[in-house]
Amino acid sequence: MDLRLLLPRLMPRAIAWAEALAAEVASEGHALDASGLSDAMAVGVRKAEDIRVLMVDRLPLPPDYELREAALHAGLLGPTMTGLTLGHSILICHGHLCRRLLSHECRHVFQYEQAGSIAAFLPRYLQSIVEVGYWHSPFEQDARNHELA
Ligand SMILES: [Zn+2]
């Protein structure tokens, strides 16, 4: 599976899936408490009050077969992933909520804010994943560098 070749074709579906999931979290998730808001602002988020967090048993996978296989192949959304950020919407797996993970995901919120939207950020993020891998993605490195302990 060559994700670099697949990505341009999958991108519109990836964005549509991400936007729909973000909307779901926005309506069902909870706002950050005072310490969460303060941490979000500390990692650069401008609209910390817009952040919603939804606790889930596992990160949802796209129903679209091809999209799902690509996400798993890229190392995204697999069983070891415990957090996912889409715009101001954050999903965290039960049992994994901690300051380090939340601040990491909040830094991704900052990255979305800098890009302006899910449609603007996701292509850059996914491009970096297929080019250098999840661990070496500059967006992941930046998020790791802003984790609060
Ligand atoms: Zn991350």
Boltz pocket constraint, residues with backbone or C-beta under 6 A from the ligand:
constraints:
  - pocket:
      binder: B
      contacts: [[A, 104], [A, 108], [A, 139], [A, 140], [A, 143]]
      max_distance: 6.0
